[in-house]
């Protein structure tokens, strides 16, 4: 999990939520890599669809783009717990 600094929070605060208390965004890194369907919950990057871990740090983020590309990330997290 990554707790976002004020820099990113200030940018996201003016954007609409995807659902109650969360936004789905794309994250573009300074090296050009892009991660879509990233869940930001209450100012924290909590997960990326299809990945077990978050493979970057906040310092590597160049852009955060709200996309609202919904998926049931809570259900996926629940399913992953049963698979282990």
N, C-alpha and C positions, 0 to 999 in steps of 0.2 A: 504494500500500500504506500502511496505517495501523498503526503499532505502538501497541497499546493500553497505557494507563498502568495502574499498580497498582490504581486504582479498579475498572476493568473486569476486570482479570485476577483479582482477589480474588473477584469475583462469579461469573466463569465457571469458576474452578478447582474449585468444588464441584459443578458440573453434569457430567453424563456426556458423553463424547465421541460424536460421530456416527460417527466412524471413527478409525483409528489416527492420533492427533496433530492432529485437526481437529474443529471443530463447525460445523454449519450453523445460522445464527441469523437472526432478523429484527431489524433496527435501526430504532428509532423516534427521530426527531429532535425537538428542542425546538419546531420550527415545525409539527409534526404529520405531516410526511412519513414514510412507512414504506417500508423496503426489505426485501423477503423474499429468501430464499435467498442469504444473505451467508456467504461462507466465511471462517472464522477459523482460521488455521493457526499453531500454536505462538505464540499471543498476537498475531497480526497479521491485520487484515482484508486479505485478499489479492484478493478479487474479489466481484462481485455478478452473479448470473446475468442475462445479457442486456445488460449494460453494459460498455463498454470501460474506463471509468474509475470511480473512487469519487468521487461528487459531493458529498462532505461531509467535514468534519474531525471529529476526536475531540471537540472542544469543542461541536459541535452535537448530539452523541448524548445522548438523554434516557433511553433504555432499550435493553438488548440482551436478546432473548428466544430462548433455545435452542429450535429447532423440529425439528431433525434431518430436515428435508425434503430428502432426498438427491437429488443429481444428480451426474453424472460430470463435475465441473468440470475435471479434468485433460484429459479427452477434448475438451471444448469449447475449452479453451485451445489444444490441439494443432490442432484444426480451424481456429481463427481464424488461426493462423500460416500455414496453407496458403492461406487466402483473401486474404492481403495481397500 
